[in-house]
């Protein structure tokens, strides 16, 4: 599975990409919304997008709107929108509570 990580924070980019690479995912990284948008318009674009809520150039909400309007032959991208707001944030709750239960680590390449 090819994943696009759109994250402007070097710290979060490093942490998230490290976990995904350890598990064998094919990872593409964008440092801002414009770079993510360009990557999503390419042939063989990732089918899963981990997207920061607040990004330079094009923010996460606008990027979601653009992704929904993008006509992708044979499918579309799944988007997970991440928002960092401390320990009570949606992303923090998801990553600390849901991921172990859902089993993100058990996703198989090519599934």
N, C-alpha and C positions, 0 to 999 in steps of 0.2 A: 504494500500500500504506500502510495506517494503522499506525503503530508507537507503542506505549506504552513510554516510558522511565521506569522507576522507579528513581530514584537520589537518595540524600539528600545526597551531596556536591555543593556548588555548582560546584566545579572540574570534576569528571567530568561533571556535568549539562551544563555549558557546552561542554566539549570534544566529547562524544558528540553532543549536539543540533546543534552547529554543523556537524559532518560530515554528519549526516543531512539537515539542512535544505539544505545546499549541493547535495545530490544530488536534491532535490525531493521527499523523503518527507513525508507528512502525519504530523506528530509531535504526540503528546500526552505531557505530562510530569507525573509524580507525584513528590512529595518524600518520601513515606513509603508503607508497605505498605497502610495503610487507604485512602489516597487512590487508590492503584492498584486496589485491590479494588473500590471504588465505581465507578471508571471502567470496569472490565471487566464490570460488571453492567448497564451502560447499553446502550440500542439502538445499533447501529452501533459496537460496541466494537472496538478494534484487534485485528487478527489476528496480530500479532507483538508479543511482549513482551520487552524487554531489561530484565532484572530484577537488581538488586543482591542479593547474598547476604545482607548485613546491612542491614536497614532498621528504622527506628523503627515502632512500632505493630504491624505484622505483618511478620515476617521473610520473607526470600525463600523459604525451604523451606516454611513454612506457606502462603504465598501460592501456591506451586506446587500444594500439596495442594488448596487451595480452587479453583484453576483447573481441575484435573482433575475435580472434582466438579460444576463448573458445567455445566449443560446449555445449550449454545449452539445455537440453531436454525441449521441450515445449515453447521455447522462448529465449529471450536475454535481456540483461540489457540496459536500456536507460541511456546515460551518459550526464551530464551537466558539462563541464569543466570550472572551475572558476579560474580567474587570478586576483590577487590584484596588482594594480599598481597606486593607488591613485584615485583621482576623475575622471580621464580620462580613467581608465581601462575598459576593457570589462565587468568584473564582476560588477564594480560600476555602469556602465551605465545600465546593465541588471537589477540589483537589484533595482535601484532607478527609472528607467523609464519604464521597461517592465513588471516587476512582478505585479504592481497594475493593468495594462491593461490586462495582460494575465490571472490574477486571480489565482496565485499559491495557495492562501488561499482557493479558492473554490474547489480545488481538493478534491475528496471524497475518503475515505478509501475504498479499494476494487474496485475502478473504473478502 
